[in-house]
Amino acid sequence: MHWALYNEPGIFSRLKRRCPDLQGVLDVKQARLSGYPYQMYVKDMEGSISHVHLSDVDGRGKICLPGQGRFDFEECLRRLKDAGFDGALLIEVYPKDYGDYAELKRSCDYLDEIIDKIG
């Protein structure tokens, strides 16, 4: 969380030295809110990411479903793969972010296509 202990890159790796079994969650929205690029968090948690919260953002900075905004999911998923991540991806979604379940399905399909492309 951008307002909590892990609010900047570097903290996780320092904690990891003292707690070798520590695993972390990458939340791209929280990374955006922290003001640091998510890529810095991926590098900081490399090899220790348990799961990932994904969201997109439109041109006005409003959160939206993956595939409806400007976030580069292909780059993000490639970086995660390169960092050794092969875990669960969670779409972080709020009630006002979609109109019906078909929109959620399209978002899942969008991410699946990228994952299939990356391999």
Jmol script that loads the backbone (N, CA, C; Angstrom):
load data "model"
ATOM      1  N   MET A   1       0.839  -1.179   0.000  1.00  0.00           N
ATOM      2  CA  MET A   1       0.000   0.000   0.000  1.00  0.00           C
ATOM      3  C   MET A   1       0.887   1.246   0.000  1.00  0.00           C
ATOM      4  N   HIS A   2       0.521   2.194  -0.812  1.00  0.00           N
ATOM      5  CA  HIS A   2       1.348   3.394  -0.943  1.00  0.00           C
ATOM      6  C   HIS A   2       1.447   4.192   0.351  1.00  0.00           C
ATOM      7  N   TRP A   3       0.526   3.976   1.285  1.00  0.00           N
ATOM      8  CA  TRP A   3       0.525   4.718   2.545  1.00  0.00           C
ATOM      9  C   TRP A   3       1.057   3.883   3.706  1.00  0.00           C
ATOM     10  N   ALA A   4       1.506   2.668   3.443  1.00  0.00           N
ATOM     11  CA  ALA A   4       1.950   1.764   4.498  1.00  0.00           C
ATOM     12  C   ALA A   4       3.470   1.587   4.452  1.00  0.00           C
ATOM     13  N   LEU A   5       3.977   0.591   5.161  1.00  0.00           N
ATOM     14  CA  LEU A   5       5.412   0.367   5.278  1.00  0.00           C
ATOM     15  C   LEU A   5       6.103   0.206   3.930  1.00  0.00           C
ATOM     16  N   TYR A   6       5.530  -0.622   3.055  1.00  0.00           N
ATOM     17  CA  TYR A   6       6.196  -0.870   1.765  1.00  0.00           C
ATOM     18  C   TYR A   6       5.691   0.147   0.744  1.00  0.00           C
ATOM     19  N   ASN A   7       6.108   1.383   0.917  1.00  0.00           N
ATOM     20  CA  ASN A   7       5.632   2.463   0.068  1.00  0.00           C
ATOM     21  C   ASN A   7       6.697   2.984  -0.900  1.00  0.00           C
ATOM     22  N   GLU A   8       7.822   2.289  -0.947  1.00  0.00           N
ATOM     23  CA  GLU A   8       8.855   2.636  -1.921  1.00  0.00           C
ATOM     24  C   GLU A   8       9.728   1.415  -2.183  1.00  0.00           C
ATOM     25  N   PRO A   9      10.239   1.304  -3.412  1.00  0.00           N
ATOM     26  CA  PRO A   9      11.117   0.183  -3.731  1.00  0.00           C
ATOM     27  C   PRO A   9      12.350   0.178  -2.830  1.00  0.00           C
ATOM     28  N   GLY A  10      12.825  -1.027  -2.523  1.00  0.00           N
ATOM     29  CA  GLY A  10      14.006  -1.188  -1.679  1.00  0.00           C
ATOM     30  C   GLY A  10      13.686  -1.717  -0.305  1.00  0.00           C
ATOM     31  N   ILE A  11      12.492  -1.439   0.171  1.00  0.00           N
ATOM     32  CA  ILE A  11      12.097  -1.897   1.507  1.00  0.00           C
ATOM     33  C   ILE A  11      11.949  -3.417   1.530  1.00  0.00           C
ATOM     34  N   PHE A  12      11.326  -3.978   0.499  1.00  0.00           N
ATOM     35  CA  PHE A  12      11.103  -5.425   0.476  1.00  0.00           C
ATOM     36  C   PHE A  12      12.429  -6.185   0.519  1.00  0.00           C
ATOM     37  N   SER A  13      13.374  -5.782  -0.303  1.00  0.00           N
ATOM     38  CA  SER A  13      14.652  -6.508  -0.350  1.00  0.00           C
ATOM     39  C   SER A  13      15.387  -6.421   0.991  1.00  0.00           C
ATOM     40  N   ARG A  14      15.254  -5.306   1.691  1.00  0.00           N
ATOM     41  CA  ARG A  14      15.868  -5.200   3.027  1.00  0.00           C
ATOM     42  C   ARG A  14      15.183  -6.142   4.014  1.00  0.00           C
ATOM     43  N   LEU A  15      13.855  -6.211   3.953  1.00  0.00           N
ATOM     44  CA  LEU A  15      13.123  -7.135   4.819  1.00  0.00           C
ATOM     45  C   LEU A  15      13.439  -8.591   4.469  1.00  0.00           C
ATOM     46  N   LYS A  16      13.588  -8.868   3.189  1.00  0.00           N
ATOM     47  CA  LYS A  16      13.851 -10.223   2.698  1.00  0.00           C
ATOM     48  C   LYS A  16      15.176 -10.764   3.254  1.00  0.00           C
ATOM     49  N   ARG A  17      16.141  -9.904   3.433  1.00  0.00           N
ATOM     50  CA  ARG A  17      17.418 -10.345   3.996  1.00  0.00           C
ATOM     51  C   ARG A  17      17.237 -10.876   5.424  1.00  0.00           C
ATOM     52  N   ARG A  18      16.302 -10.312   6.156  1.00  0.00           N
ATOM     53  CA  ARG A  18      16.042 -10.751   7.537  1.00  0.00           C
ATOM     54  C   ARG A  18      15.003 -11.864   7.614  1.00  0.00           C
ATOM     55  N   CYS A  19      14.147 -11.947   6.604  1.00  0.00           N
ATOM     56  CA  CYS A  19      13.071 -12.961   6.547  1.00  0.00           C
ATOM     57  C   CYS A  19      13.137 -13.643   5.184  1.00  0.00           C
ATOM     58  N   PRO A  20      14.031 -14.603   5.015  1.00  0.00           N
ATOM     59  CA  PRO A  20      14.278 -15.192   3.693  1.00  0.00           C
ATOM     60  C   PRO A  20      13.056 -15.824   3.026  1.00  0.00           C
ATOM     61  N   ASP A  21      12.065 -16.246   3.798  1.00  0.00           N
ATOM     62  CA  ASP A  21      10.874 -16.870   3.220  1.00  0.00           C
ATOM     63  C   ASP A  21       9.791 -15.853   2.847  1.00  0.00           C
ATOM     64  N   LEU A  22      10.062 -14.581   3.024  1.00  0.00           N
ATOM     65  CA  LEU A  22       9.088 -13.529   2.754  1.00  0.00           C
ATOM     66  C   LEU A  22       8.651 -13.532   1.290  1.00  0.00           C
ATOM     67  N   GLN A  23       7.356 -13.419   1.077  1.00  0.00           N
ATOM     68  CA  GLN A  23       6.764 -13.295  -0.249  1.00  0.00           C
ATOM     69  C   GLN A  23       5.965 -11.992  -0.275  1.00  0.00           C
ATOM     70  N   GLY A  24       5.834 -11.398  -1.445  1.00  0.00           N
ATOM     71  CA  GLY A  24       5.125 -10.133  -1.559  1.00  0.00           C
ATOM     72  C   GLY A  24       4.079 -10.147  -2.652  1.00  0.00           C
ATOM     73  N   VAL A  25       3.217  -9.167  -2.610  1.00  0.00           N
ATOM     74  CA  VAL A  25       2.173  -8.970  -3.608  1.00  0.00           C
ATOM     75  C   VAL A  25       2.516  -7.717  -4.401  1.00  0.00           C
ATOM     76  N   LEU A  26       2.548  -7.854  -5.715  1.00  0.00           N
ATOM     77  CA  LEU A  26       2.703  -6.678  -6.554  1.00  0.00           C
ATOM     78  C   LEU A  26       1.312  -6.162  -6.894  1.00  0.00           C
ATOM     79  N   ASP A  27       1.042  -4.926  -6.552  1.00  0.00           N
ATOM     80  CA  ASP A  27      -0.234  -4.283  -6.856  1.00  0.00           C
ATOM     81  C   ASP A  27       0.090  -3.082  -7.739  1.00  0.00           C
ATOM     82  N   VAL A  28      -0.229  -3.173  -9.031  1.00  0.00           N
ATOM     83  CA  VAL A  28       0.165  -2.100  -9.950  1.00  0.00           C
ATOM     84  C   VAL A  28      -0.532  -0.780  -9.629  1.00  0.00           C
ATOM     85  N   LYS A  29      -1.750  -0.833  -9.094  1.00  0.00           N
ATOM     86  CA  LYS A  29      -2.434   0.408  -8.712  1.00  0.00           C
ATOM     87  C   LYS A  29      -1.705   1.080  -7.556  1.00  0.00           C
ATOM     88  N   GLN A  30      -1.316   0.289  -6.561  1.00  0.00           N
ATOM     89  CA  GLN A  30      -0.596   0.859  -5.423  1.00  0.00           C
ATOM     90  C   GLN A  30       0.768   1.399  -5.847  1.00  0.00           C
ATOM     91  N   ALA A  31       1.406   0.723  -6.793  1.00  0.00           N
ATOM     92  CA  ALA A  31       2.666   1.243  -7.313  1.00  0.00           C
ATOM     93  C   ALA A  31       2.442   2.608  -7.958  1.00  0.00           C
ATOM     94  N   ARG A  32       1.370   2.720  -8.775  1.00  0.00           N
ATOM     95  CA  ARG A  32       1.053   4.015  -9.398  1.00  0.00           C
ATOM     96  C   ARG A  32       0.852   5.086  -8.334  1.00  0.00           C
ATOM     97  N   LEU A  33       0.084   4.747  -7.299  1.00  0.00           N
ATOM     98  CA  LEU A  33      -0.220   5.722  -6.249  1.00  0.00           C
ATOM     99  C   LEU A  33       1.020   6.110  -5.442  1.00  0.00           C
ATOM    100  N   SER A  34       2.002   5.209  -5.376  1.00  0.00           N
ATOM    101  CA  SER A  34       3.222   5.505  -4.616  1.00  0.00           C
ATOM    102  C   SER A  34       4.096   6.532  -5.338  1.00  0.00           C
ATOM    103  N   GLY A  35       3.895   6.636  -6.662  1.00  0.00           N
ATOM    104  CA  GLY A  35       4.723   7.544  -7.447  1.00  0.00           C
ATOM    105  C   GLY A  35       5.972   6.895  -8.018  1.00  0.00           C
ATOM    106  N   TYR A  36       6.176   5.616  -7.704  1.00  0.00           N
ATOM    107  CA  TYR A  36       7.308   4.876  -8.253  1.00  0.00           C
ATOM    108  C   TYR A  36       6.813   3.944  -9.346  1.00  0.00           C
ATOM    109  N   PRO A  37       7.601   3.719 -10.379  1.00  0.00           N
ATOM    110  CA  PRO A  37       7.204   2.790 -11.439  1.00  0.00           C
ATOM    111  C   PRO A  37       7.096   1.360 -10.896  1.00  0.00           C
ATOM    112  N   TYR A  38       6.078   0.643 -11.356  1.00  0.00           N
ATOM    113  CA  TYR A  38       5.887  -0.738 -10.899  1.00  0.00           C
ATOM    114  C   TYR A  38       7.117  -1.581 -11.193  1.00  0.00           C
ATOM    115  N   GLN A  39       7.860  -1.235 -12.248  1.00  0.00           N
ATOM    116  CA  GLN A  39       9.052  -1.994 -12.613  1.00  0.00           C
ATOM    117  C   GLN A  39      10.064  -2.040 -11.467  1.00  0.00           C
ATOM    118  N   MET A  40      10.129  -0.966 -10.697  1.00  0.00           N
ATOM    119  CA  MET A  40      11.051  -0.927  -9.558  1.00  0.00           C
ATOM    120  C   MET A  40      10.609  -1.913  -8.479  1.00  0.00           C
ATOM    121  N   TYR A  41       9.304  -2.062  -8.300  1.00  0.00           N
ATOM    122  CA  TYR A  41       8.794  -3.025  -7.322  1.00  0.00           C
ATOM    123  C   TYR A  41       9.030  -4.458  -7.797  1.00  0.00           C
ATOM    124  N   VAL A  42       8.859  -4.707  -9.090  1.00  0.00           N
ATOM    125  CA  VAL A  42       9.123  -6.050  -9.628  1.00  0.00           C
ATOM    126  C   VAL A  42      10.573  -6.419  -9.370  1.00  0.00           C
ATOM    127  N   LYS A  43      11.477  -5.505  -9.642  1.00  0.00           N
ATOM    128  CA  LYS A  43      12.903  -5.762  -9.421  1.00  0.00           C
ATOM    129  C   LYS A  43      13.182  -5.990  -7.940  1.00  0.00           C
ATOM    130  N   ASP A  44      12.576  -5.198  -7.084  1.00  0.00           N
ATOM    131  CA  ASP A  44      12.790  -5.298  -5.642  1.00  0.00           C
ATOM    132  C   ASP A  44      12.306  -6.649  -5.090  1.00  0.00           C
ATOM    133  N   MET A  45      11.216  -7.168  -5.645  1.00  0.00           N
ATOM    134  CA  MET A  45      10.627  -8.422  -5.150  1.00  0.00           C
ATOM    135  C   MET A  45      11.001  -9.626  -6.011  1.00  0.00           C
ATOM    136  N   GLU A  46      11.892  -9.456  -6.947  1.00  0.00           N
ATOM    137  CA  GLU A  46      12.241 -10.512  -7.895  1.00  0.00           C
ATOM    138  C   GLU A  46      12.448 -11.858  -7.203  1.00  0.00           C
ATOM    139  N   GLY A  47      11.746 -12.883  -7.721  1.00  0.00           N
ATOM    140  CA  GLY A  47      11.834 -14.223  -7.172  1.00  0.00           C
ATOM    141  C   GLY A  47      10.973 -14.456  -5.945  1.00  0.00           C
ATOM    142  N   SER A  48      10.294 -13.429  -5.469  1.00  0.00           N
ATOM    143  CA  SER A  48       9.506 -13.548  -4.237  1.00  0.00           C
ATOM    144  C   SER A  48       8.105 -12.951  -4.359  1.00  0.00           C
ATOM    145  N   ILE A  49       7.584 -12.882  -5.569  1.00  0.00           N
ATOM    146  CA  ILE A  49       6.231 -12.350  -5.771  1.00  0.00           C
ATOM    147  C   ILE A  49       5.250 -13.512  -5.687  1.00  0.00           C
ATOM    148  N   SER A  50       4.318 -13.432  -4.745  1.00  0.00           N
ATOM    149  CA  SER A  50       3.354 -14.522  -4.561  1.00  0.00           C
ATOM    150  C   SER A  50       2.168 -14.391  -5.503  1.00  0.00           C
ATOM    151  N   HIS A  51       1.638 -13.199  -5.667  1.00  0.00           N
ATOM    152  CA  HIS A  51       0.585 -12.945  -6.642  1.00  0.00           C
ATOM    153  C   HIS A  51       0.557 -11.464  -6.996  1.00  0.00           C
ATOM    154  N   VAL A  52      -0.255 -11.149  -8.008  1.00  0.00           N
ATOM    155  CA  VAL A  52      -0.243  -9.799  -8.582  1.00  0.00           C
ATOM    156  C   VAL A  52      -1.667  -9.287  -8.709  1.00  0.00           C
ATOM    157  N   HIS A  53      -1.869  -8.034  -8.335  1.00  0.00           N
ATOM    158  CA  HIS A  53      -3.143  -7.337  -8.534  1.00  0.00           C
ATOM    159  C   HIS A  53      -2.986  -6.448  -9.761  1.00  0.00           C
ATOM    160  N   LEU A  54      -3.820  -6.676 -10.762  1.00  0.00           N
ATOM    161  CA  LEU A  54      -3.753  -5.920 -12.014  1.00  0.00           C
ATOM    162  C   LEU A  54      -4.932  -4.977 -12.150  1.00  0.00           C
ATOM    163  N   SER A  55      -4.664  -3.806 -12.661  1.00  0.00           N
ATOM    164  CA  SER A  55      -5.710  -2.852 -13.029  1.00  0.00           C
ATOM    165  C   SER A  55      -5.154  -1.995 -14.158  1.00  0.00           C
ATOM    166  N   ASP A  56      -6.045  -1.328 -14.819  1.00  0.00           N
ATOM    167  CA  ASP A  56      -5.658  -0.429 -15.901  1.00  0.00           C
ATOM    168  C   ASP A  56      -6.001   0.981 -15.445  1.00  0.00           C
ATOM    169  N   VAL A  57      -5.580   1.955 -16.211  1.00  0.00           N
ATOM    170  CA  VAL A  57      -5.872   3.345 -15.898  1.00  0.00           C
ATOM    171  C   VAL A  57      -6.104   4.083 -17.211  1.00  0.00           C
ATOM    172  N   ASP A  58      -7.123   4.932 -17.219  1.00  0.00           N
ATOM    173  CA  ASP A  58      -7.417   5.666 -18.451  1.00  0.00           C
ATOM    174  C   ASP A  58      -6.610   6.963 -18.499  1.00  0.00           C
ATOM    175  N   GLY A  59      -6.813   7.737 -19.530  1.00  0.00           N
ATOM    176  CA  GLY A  59      -6.064   8.970 -19.735  1.00  0.00           C
ATOM    177  C   GLY A  59      -6.272  10.020 -18.659  1.00  0.00           C
ATOM    178  N   ARG A  60      -7.342   9.905 -17.902  1.00  0.00           N
ATOM    179  CA  ARG A  60      -7.615  10.853 -16.814  1.00  0.00           C
ATOM    180  C   ARG A  60      -7.124  10.347 -15.464  1.00  0.00           C
ATOM    181  N   GLY A  61      -6.521   9.119 -15.465  1.00  0.00           N
ATOM    182  CA  GLY A  61      -6.024   8.548 -14.223  1.00  0.00           C
ATOM    183  C   GLY A  61      -7.041   7.717 -13.463  1.00  0.00           C
ATOM    184  N   LYS A  62      -8.188   7.452 -14.098  1.00  0.00           N
ATOM    185  CA  LYS A  62      -9.238   6.661 -13.449  1.00  0.00           C
ATOM    186  C   LYS A  62      -8.956   5.171 -13.659  1.00  0.00           C
ATOM    187  N   ILE A  63      -9.097   4.397 -12.586  1.00  0.00           N
ATOM    188  CA  ILE A  63      -8.903   2.954 -12.682  1.00  0.00           C
ATOM    189  C   ILE A  63      -9.984   2.352 -13.581  1.00  0.00           C
ATOM    190  N   CYS A  64      -9.586   1.351 -14.356  1.00  0.00           N
ATOM    191  CA  CYS A  64     -10.527   0.670 -15.241  1.00  0.00           C
ATOM    192  C   CYS A  64     -10.066  -0.771 -15.439  1.00  0.00           C
ATOM    193  N   LEU A  65     -10.869  -1.538 -16.137  1.00  0.00           N
ATOM    194  CA  LEU A  65     -10.535  -2.933 -16.387  1.00  0.00           C
ATOM    195  C   LEU A  65      -9.344  -3.057 -17.324  1.00  0.00           C
ATOM    196  N   PRO A  66      -8.524  -4.095 -17.131  1.00  0.00           N
ATOM    197  CA  PRO A  66      -7.429  -4.332 -18.069  1.00  0.00           C
ATOM    198  C   PRO A  66      -7.930  -4.392 -19.510  1.00  0.00           C
ATOM    199  N   GLY A  67      -7.234  -3.657 -20.377  1.00  0.00           N
ATOM    200  CA  GLY A  67      -7.608  -3.591 -21.780  1.00  0.00           C
ATOM    201  C   GLY A  67      -8.440  -2.378 -22.132  1.00  0.00           C
ATOM    202  N   GLN A  68      -8.878  -1.623 -21.125  1.00  0.00           N
ATOM    203  CA  GLN A  68      -9.701  -0.441 -21.390  1.00  0.00           C
ATOM    204  C   GLN A  68      -8.938   0.865 -21.181  1.00  0.00           C
ATOM    205  N   GLY A  69      -7.682   0.760 -20.810  1.00  0.00           N
ATOM    206  CA  GLY A  69      -6.909   1.969 -20.526  1.00  0.00           C
ATOM    207  C   GLY A  69      -5.581   1.993 -21.248  1.00  0.00           C
ATOM    208  N   ARG A  70      -4.593   2.567 -20.594  1.00  0.00           N
ATOM    209  CA  ARG A  70      -3.304   2.833 -21.225  1.00  0.00           C
ATOM    210  C   ARG A  70      -2.154   1.981 -20.693  1.00  0.00           C
ATOM    211  N   PHE A  71      -2.400   1.170 -19.689  1.00  0.00           N
ATOM    212  CA  PHE A  71      -1.331   0.393 -19.069  1.00  0.00           C
ATOM    213  C   PHE A  71      -0.821  -0.665 -20.043  1.00  0.00           C
ATOM    214  N   ASP A  72       0.500  -0.830 -20.109  1.00  0.00           N
ATOM    215  CA  ASP A  72       1.121  -1.795 -21.014  1.00  0.00           C
ATOM    216  C   ASP A  72       1.233  -3.152 -20.317  1.00  0.00           C
ATOM    217  N   PHE A  73       0.184  -3.968 -20.478  1.00  0.00           N
ATOM    218  CA  PHE A  73       0.147  -5.271 -19.814  1.00  0.00           C
ATOM    219  C   PHE A  73       1.160  -6.241 -20.399  1.00  0.00           C
ATOM    220  N   GLU A  74       1.428  -6.145 -21.676  1.00  0.00           N
ATOM    221  CA  GLU A  74       2.409  -7.063 -22.252  1.00  0.00           C
ATOM    222  C   GLU A  74       3.775  -6.832 -21.616  1.00  0.00           C
ATOM    223  N   GLU A  75       4.185  -5.594 -21.507  1.00  0.00           N
ATOM    224  CA  GLU A  75       5.461  -5.302 -20.862  1.00  0.00           C
ATOM    225  C   GLU A  75       5.458  -5.792 -19.412  1.00  0.00           C
ATOM    226  N   CYS A  76       4.397  -5.498 -18.688  1.00  0.00           N
ATOM    227  CA  CYS A  76       4.304  -5.890 -17.280  1.00  0.00           C
ATOM    228  C   CYS A  76       4.405  -7.408 -17.121  1.00  0.00           C
ATOM    229  N   LEU A  77       3.650  -8.138 -17.919  1.00  0.00           N
ATOM    230  CA  LEU A  77       3.649  -9.593 -17.796  1.00  0.00           C
ATOM    231  C   LEU A  77       4.987 -10.188 -18.227  1.00  0.00           C
ATOM    232  N   ARG A  78       5.635  -9.583 -19.188  1.00  0.00           N
ATOM    233  CA  ARG A  78       6.985 -10.040 -19.573  1.00  0.00           C
ATOM    234  C   ARG A  78       7.977  -9.804 -18.432  1.00  0.00           C
ATOM    235  N   ARG A  79       7.904  -8.637 -17.819  1.00  0.00           N
ATOM    236  CA  ARG A  79       8.805  -8.334 -16.695  1.00  0.00           C
ATOM    237  C   ARG A  79       8.576  -9.299 -15.529  1.00  0.00           C
ATOM    238  N   LEU A  80       7.303  -9.602 -15.269  1.00  0.00           N
ATOM    239  CA  LEU A  80       6.994 -10.546 -14.200  1.00  0.00           C
ATOM    240  C   LEU A  80       7.569 -11.925 -14.507  1.00  0.00           C
ATOM    241  N   LYS A  81       7.402 -12.364 -15.741  1.00  0.00           N
ATOM    242  CA  LYS A  81       7.943 -13.666 -16.146  1.00  0.00           C
ATOM    243  C   LYS A  81       9.465 -13.668 -15.993  1.00  0.00           C
ATOM    244  N   ASP A  82      10.117 -12.604 -16.458  1.00  0.00           N
ATOM    245  CA  ASP A  82      11.574 -12.502 -16.350  1.00  0.00           C
ATOM    246  C   ASP A  82      12.038 -12.480 -14.891  1.00  0.00           C
ATOM    247  N   ALA A  83      11.175 -12.012 -13.990  1.00  0.00           N
ATOM    248  CA  ALA A  83      11.506 -11.950 -12.563  1.00  0.00           C
ATOM    249  C   ALA A  83      11.181 -13.264 -11.849  1.00  0.00           C
ATOM    250  N   GLY A  84      10.783 -14.294 -12.627  1.00  0.00           N
ATOM    251  CA  GLY A  84      10.513 -15.603 -12.042  1.00  0.00           C
ATOM    252  C   GLY A  84       9.096 -15.803 -11.545  1.00  0.00           C
ATOM    253  N   PHE A  85       8.214 -14.876 -11.869  1.00  0.00           N
ATOM    254  CA  PHE A  85       6.828 -15.009 -11.400  1.00  0.00           C
ATOM    255  C   PHE A  85       6.035 -15.931 -12.310  1.00  0.00           C
ATOM    256  N   ASP A  86       5.326 -16.875 -11.687  1.00  0.00           N
ATOM    257  CA  ASP A  86       4.444 -17.789 -12.405  1.00  0.00           C
ATOM    258  C   ASP A  86       3.246 -18.113 -11.512  1.00  0.00           C
ATOM    259  N   GLY A  87       2.686 -17.087 -10.903  1.00  0.00           N
ATOM    260  CA  GLY A  87       1.618 -17.280  -9.932  1.00  0.00           C
ATOM    261  C   GLY A  87       0.302 -16.700 -10.398  1.00  0.00           C
ATOM    262  N   ALA A  88      -0.537 -16.439  -9.424  1.00  0.00           N
ATOM    263  CA  ALA A  88      -1.893 -15.970  -9.683  1.00  0.00           C
ATOM    264  C   ALA A  88      -1.920 -14.479 -10.007  1.00  0.00           C
ATOM    265  N   LEU A  89      -2.754 -14.156 -10.994  1.00  0.00           N
ATOM    266  CA  LEU A  89      -3.034 -12.770 -11.359  1.00  0.00           C
ATOM    267  C   LEU A  89      -4.473 -12.477 -10.961  1.00  0.00           C
ATOM    268  N   LEU A  90      -4.682 -11.393 -10.267  1.00  0.00           N
ATOM    269  CA  LEU A  90      -6.006 -10.992  -9.829  1.00  0.00           C
ATOM    270  C   LEU A  90      -6.342  -9.662 -10.490  1.00  0.00           C
ATOM    271  N   ILE A  91      -7.500  -9.576 -11.123  1.00  0.00           N
ATOM    272  CA  ILE A  91      -7.936  -8.297 -11.679  1.00  0.00           C
ATOM    273  C   ILE A  91      -8.583  -7.511 -10.547  1.00  0.00           C
ATOM    274  N   GLU A  92      -7.989  -6.383 -10.235  1.00  0.00           N
ATOM    275  CA  GLU A  92      -8.541  -5.526  -9.192  1.00  0.00           C
ATOM    276  C   GLU A  92      -9.639  -4.677  -9.823  1.00  0.00           C
ATOM    277  N   VAL A  93     -10.854  -4.923  -9.418  1.00  0.00           N
ATOM    278  CA  VAL A  93     -11.993  -4.279 -10.046  1.00  0.00           C
ATOM    279  C   VAL A  93     -12.964  -3.785  -8.971  1.00  0.00           C
ATOM    280  N   TYR A  94     -13.595  -2.680  -9.246  1.00  0.00           N
ATOM    281  CA  TYR A  94     -14.564  -2.090  -8.332  1.00  0.00           C
ATOM    282  C   TYR A  94     -15.914  -1.997  -9.041  1.00  0.00           C
ATOM    283  N   PRO A  95     -16.996  -1.953  -8.299  1.00  0.00           N
ATOM    284  CA  PRO A  95     -18.339  -1.992  -8.921  1.00  0.00           C
ATOM    285  C   PRO A  95     -18.566  -0.969 -10.027  1.00  0.00           C
ATOM    286  N   LYS A  96     -18.011   0.205  -9.908  1.00  0.00           N
ATOM    287  CA  LYS A  96     -18.241   1.242 -10.928  1.00  0.00           C
ATOM    288  C   LYS A  96     -17.320   1.088 -12.139  1.00  0.00           C
ATOM    289  N   ASP A  97     -16.443   0.053 -12.116  1.00  0.00           N
ATOM    290  CA  ASP A  97     -15.487  -0.152 -13.198  1.00  0.00           C
ATOM    291  C   ASP A  97     -16.052  -0.948 -14.365  1.00  0.00           C
ATOM    292  N   TYR A  98     -17.227  -1.496 -14.224  1.00  0.00           N
ATOM    293  CA  TYR A  98     -17.810  -2.322 -15.290  1.00  0.00           C
ATOM    294  C   TYR A  98     -19.331  -2.284 -15.213  1.00  0.00           C
ATOM    295  N   GLY A  99     -19.948  -2.610 -16.346  1.00  0.00           N
ATOM    296  CA  GLY A  99     -21.405  -2.595 -16.409  1.00  0.00           C
ATOM    297  C   GLY A  99     -22.023  -3.972 -16.270  1.00  0.00           C
ATOM    298  N   ASP A 100     -21.357  -4.986 -16.828  1.00  0.00           N
ATOM    299  CA  ASP A 100     -21.895  -6.344 -16.744  1.00  0.00           C
ATOM    300  C   ASP A 100     -20.751  -7.349 -16.761  1.00  0.00           C
ATOM    301  N   TYR A 101     -21.091  -8.611 -16.542  1.00  0.00           N
ATOM    302  CA  TYR A 101     -20.069  -9.654 -16.467  1.00  0.00           C
ATOM    303  C   TYR A 101     -19.350  -9.879 -17.795  1.00  0.00           C
ATOM    304  N   ALA A 102     -19.995  -9.544 -18.894  1.00  0.00           N
ATOM    305  CA  ALA A 102     -19.353  -9.696 -20.206  1.00  0.00           C
ATOM    306  C   ALA A 102     -18.099  -8.818 -20.291  1.00  0.00           C
ATOM    307  N   GLU A 103     -18.124  -7.652 -19.677  1.00  0.00           N
ATOM    308  CA  GLU A 103     -16.945  -6.782 -19.658  1.00  0.00           C
ATOM    309  C   GLU A 103     -15.801  -7.434 -18.882  1.00  0.00           C
ATOM    310  N   LEU A 104     -16.144  -8.086 -17.770  1.00  0.00           N
ATOM    311  CA  LEU A 104     -15.127  -8.790 -16.990  1.00  0.00           C
ATOM    312  C   LEU A 104     -14.523  -9.923 -17.805  1.00  0.00           C
ATOM    313  N   LYS A 105     -15.360 -10.645 -18.531  1.00  0.00           N
ATOM    314  CA  LYS A 105     -14.898 -11.756 -19.375  1.00  0.00           C
ATOM    315  C   LYS A 105     -13.954 -11.232 -20.463  1.00  0.00           C
ATOM    316  N   ARG A 106     -14.303 -10.114 -21.089  1.00  0.00           N
ATOM    317  CA  ARG A 106     -13.439  -9.533 -22.127  1.00  0.00           C
ATOM    318  C   ARG A 106     -12.071  -9.160 -21.544  1.00  0.00           C
ATOM    319  N   SER A 107     -12.083  -8.651 -20.337  1.00  0.00           N
ATOM    320  CA  SER A 107     -10.833  -8.287 -19.693  1.00  0.00           C
ATOM    321  C   SER A 107      -9.980  -9.532 -19.421  1.00  0.00           C
ATOM    322  N   CYS A 108     -10.605 -10.585 -18.940  1.00  0.00           N
ATOM    323  CA  CYS A 108      -9.884 -11.852 -18.718  1.00  0.00           C
ATOM    324  C   CYS A 108      -9.339 -12.397 -20.036  1.00  0.00           C
ATOM    325  N   ASP A 109     -10.163 -12.367 -21.068  1.00  0.00           N
ATOM    326  CA  ASP A 109      -9.727 -12.851 -22.383  1.00  0.00           C
ATOM    327  C   ASP A 109      -8.551 -12.033 -22.909  1.00  0.00           C
ATOM    328  N   TYR A 110      -8.603 -10.730 -22.707  1.00  0.00           N
ATOM    329  CA  TYR A 110      -7.514  -9.837 -23.125  1.00  0.00           C
ATOM    330  C   TYR A 110      -6.198 -10.251 -22.461  1.00  0.00           C
ATOM    331  N   LEU A 111      -6.243 -10.468 -21.147  1.00  0.00           N
ATOM    332  CA  LEU A 111      -5.036 -10.875 -20.431  1.00  0.00           C
ATOM    333  C   LEU A 111      -4.581 -12.263 -20.857  1.00  0.00           C
ATOM    334  N   ASP A 112      -5.530 -13.175 -21.065  1.00  0.00           N
ATOM    335  CA  ASP A 112      -5.185 -14.535 -21.519  1.00  0.00           C
ATOM    336  C   ASP A 112      -4.453 -14.511 -22.848  1.00  0.00           C
ATOM    337  N   GLU A 113      -4.893 -13.642 -23.757  1.00  0.00           N
ATOM    338  CA  GLU A 113      -4.227 -13.524 -25.057  1.00  0.00           C
ATOM    339  C   GLU A 113      -2.772 -13.086 -24.893  1.00  0.00           C
ATOM    340  N   ILE A 114      -2.540 -12.145 -24.008  1.00  0.00           N
ATOM    341  CA  ILE A 114      -1.175 -11.680 -23.772  1.00  0.00           C
ATOM    342  C   ILE A 114      -0.340 -12.798 -23.143  1.00  0.00           C
ATOM    343  N   ILE A 115      -0.902 -13.486 -22.178  1.00  0.00           N
ATOM    344  CA  ILE A 115      -0.182 -14.581 -21.521  1.00  0.00           C
ATOM    345  C   ILE A 115       0.158 -15.666 -22.526  1.00  0.00           C
ATOM    346  N   ASP A 116      -0.788 -16.016 -23.391  1.00  0.00           N
ATOM    347  CA  ASP A 116      -0.534 -17.016 -24.441  1.00  0.00           C
ATOM    348  C   ASP A 116       0.574 -16.547 -25.384  1.00  0.00           C
ATOM    349  N   LYS A 117       0.567 -15.271 -25.734  1.00  0.00           N
ATOM    350  CA  LYS A 117       1.580 -14.720 -26.638  1.00  0.00           C
ATOM    351  C   LYS A 117       2.975 -14.798 -26.018  1.00  0.00           C
ATOM    352  N   ILE A 118       3.058 -14.486 -24.735  1.00  0.00           N
ATOM    353  CA  ILE A 118       4.342 -14.478 -24.045  1.00  0.00           C
ATOM    354  C   ILE A 118       4.863 -15.904 -23.827  1.00  0.00           C
ATOM    355  N   GLY A 119       3.934 -16.808 -23.573  1.00  0.00           N
ATOM    356  CA  GLY A 119       4.310 -18.206 -23.364  1.00  0.00           C
ATOM    357  C   GLY A 119       4.599 -18.577 -21.959  1.00  0.00           C
TER     358      GLY A 119
END
end "model"
wireframe off; spacefill off
backbone 0.3
color backbone group
